[in-house]
Amino acid sequence: MQGWQTPTVSEAEIIVIEDPDDERFTQFRLNERGLASRAEKRDDAGAGMFLAEGDLVVERALAAGCTPVAALVDAVKVPPVAALLSCPVYGGGDHVRRVVSKLGMPQTIIALFDRPARPTVAELATRCRRLVVLEAVDNPANVGAIIRNAAGLGWDGLILDHTSADPLARRSLRVAMGTVFTLPHARTTSIADELRNLDGFDLYAMTPRAGSRPLDEISPAERSAVLIGSERAGLSDELLDLATPVMIPMQAGVDSLNAAAASAIACWALR
């Protein structure tokens, strides 16, 4: 990675384990709730853990300052990033890593990290000009894709309500390719109140309802927030009432796009 002096792989102490049932692998088998409880996910100070899969995601987590807890690597082809880890590093063959990770195609590295602290909505808003706001987007793959779209198109912050999927969930991280570490996020249980208190932001609500303005007619403000809701129900009336309703012009018979695809178009049009 740019700016890093990467040590050689031989400097990493790899603990090779041939038994996939070894108790030291127990931590890698934790499900999402085992990695971080609901209370821990709501803790802005940082609590619980997350699991990063693949060398790119691990590198980006390290570059963001996340603290590694343990890692499992390919014992034959140890990825260079393993030498940067200040934690126990276990090695295993394809079978061991497949069983432990529950991935049909095991990554050369998976690593557990402590969940980092995150800003509040108010703190995030003070340092951002373009915000993506998610309400009830509960599919982690959609959340991961939205994060990747927003980060790639120059948006600089993400706000999620408490019913949206966790950006640090395994699937979210995998789909986002670790870009969550370059797009700071805040979570809230009172998203409408938080948006009412956003000073200086113009709010744009993505919705197919009649009367919405086409995106290509919008001249976005210096500080803008785009609101995206559930694919099933869309945004709540409470949030729609707070924002300018905008839409992607669609062909007859098709009312909307997948939330992730819509986010890419919105982030491009309102950038």
Secondary structure, 3 states (H helix, E strand, C coil): CCCCCCCCHHHCCEEECCCCCCHHHHHHHCCHHHHCCHHHHCCCCCCCEEEEECHHHHHHHHHCCCCEEEEEEECCCCCHHHHHCCCCEEEECHHHHHHHHCCCCCCCEEEEEECCCCCCHHHHHHCCCEEEEECCCCCHHHHHHHHHHHHHCCCCEEEEECCCCCCCCHHHHHHHCCHHHHCCEEEECCHHHHHHCCCCCEEEEECCCCCCEEHHHCCCCCCEEEEECECCCECCHHHHCCCEEEECCCCCCCCCCCHHHHHHHHHHHCC
